[in-house]
Amino acid sequence: MNWYRHQAEDIVLTLHVQPDAKRSEIVGLHGDALKIKLAAPPIEGRANEALLKFIAKLFEVPLRQVELKQGSQSRHKAVAITGSKIDPKSLLDV
C-alpha cells in the first residue's frame, strides 16, 4: 500500500481526484493513489475545498487539520492529516 504514509503525527495520502462527479465517494485504488470522486466542479478551487472537507469528515478531524500539500492544479494530489486516529486502510472498506 503506497497510497498513504505516516510522517511524524501526520498521515499523508496520495490521491487521484475526479471532480464533477454525481457524489463524493471513495472509488478504490488507482495505481499508487486512492481514487476519490468529488461532487464539485474544478473551478476556483472549489474541488480542492470540497476534497479537504471530505477528507476531514472521513478522518474525523477539524478542517484546519487537513492540508493540501501538492497538486492544487492537478488530479494527482498529496494531502496531510494531523492528529487522526482513523486507520487509512479502513477507508477501502467503505
PLY file of the C-alpha trace (Angstrom):
ply
format ascii 1.0
element vertex 94
property float x
property float y
property float z
element edge 93
property int vertex1
property int vertex2
end_header
0.00 0.00 0.00
1.84 3.06 -1.22
-1.10 5.47 -1.21
-0.52 6.65 2.35
2.37 7.06 4.77
2.88 8.20 8.32
5.09 11.24 8.76
5.55 12.21 12.43
1.97 12.93 13.63
0.63 13.29 10.10
-0.92 10.81 7.71
-0.04 11.77 4.13
-2.36 10.48 1.42
-1.59 10.20 -2.27
-4.83 10.85 -4.14
-6.22 10.73 -7.65
-9.21 13.06 -7.69
-12.02 13.12 -10.24
-14.07 16.34 -9.91
-17.59 16.93 -11.21
-18.96 13.53 -10.13
-22.57 12.91 -9.09
-21.50 12.45 -5.46
-18.35 12.49 -3.37
-17.06 9.00 -2.66
-14.01 6.79 -2.45
-13.75 4.64 -5.56
-10.75 2.47 -4.64
-7.13 2.37 -5.68
-5.84 3.95 -8.89
-2.24 2.78 -9.26
-0.37 4.05 -6.18
-3.13 6.51 -5.28
-6.52 6.42 -3.58
-9.15 7.49 -6.11
-11.84 9.87 -4.91
-14.78 11.20 -6.91
-15.91 14.68 -5.88
-19.28 16.32 -6.36
-17.66 19.70 -7.00
-16.52 21.44 -10.18
-12.80 22.11 -10.72
-13.45 25.87 -10.75
-11.83 28.49 -8.49
-10.53 25.88 -6.06
-14.00 24.53 -5.27
-12.96 20.90 -5.85
-9.92 21.31 -3.57
-12.11 22.85 -0.87
-14.63 20.00 -1.19
-11.79 17.46 -1.09
-10.37 18.85 2.17
-13.84 18.86 3.78
-14.45 15.29 2.59
-11.08 14.10 3.97
-11.66 15.93 7.29
-15.00 14.15 7.67
-13.52 10.73 6.80
-10.69 11.14 9.29
-12.91 12.77 11.95
-10.73 15.86 12.36
-11.44 19.60 12.06
-10.87 21.10 8.62
-7.86 23.06 9.91
-6.02 19.74 10.45
-6.19 18.81 6.76
-3.75 20.42 4.36
-3.26 20.14 0.61
0.49 19.56 0.27
0.76 19.35 -3.51
-1.33 19.15 -6.65
-3.65 22.15 -6.29
-3.99 22.34 -10.11
-3.73 18.60 -10.74
-5.83 15.46 -10.30
-2.85 13.88 -8.53
-2.68 15.33 -5.02
-0.97 14.86 -1.67
-2.98 15.67 1.47
-1.71 15.65 5.06
-4.00 14.94 8.02
-2.83 15.80 11.54
-4.00 14.08 14.70
-6.42 11.48 13.30
-6.98 8.11 14.97
-8.56 6.66 11.81
-6.55 3.95 10.03
-6.29 4.88 6.32
-6.74 1.20 5.35
-10.27 1.33 6.78
-11.28 3.79 4.01
-11.15 0.97 1.47
-13.83 -0.90 3.43
-16.33 1.93 2.95
0 1
1 2
2 3
3 4
4 5
5 6
6 7
7 8
8 9
9 10
10 11
11 12
12 13
13 14
14 15
15 16
16 17
17 18
18 19
19 20
20 21
21 22
22 23
23 24
24 25
25 26
26 27
27 28
28 29
29 30
30 31
31 32
32 33
33 34
34 35
35 36
36 37
37 38
38 39
39 40
40 41
41 42
42 43
43 44
44 45
45 46
46 47
47 48
48 49
49 50
50 51
51 52
52 53
53 54
54 55
55 56
56 57
57 58
58 59
59 60
60 61
61 62
62 63
63 64
64 65
65 66
66 67
67 68
68 69
69 70
70 71
71 72
72 73
73 74
74 75
75 76
76 77
77 78
78 79
79 80
80 81
81 82
82 83
83 84
84 85
85 86
86 87
87 88
88 89
89 90
90 91
91 92
92 93
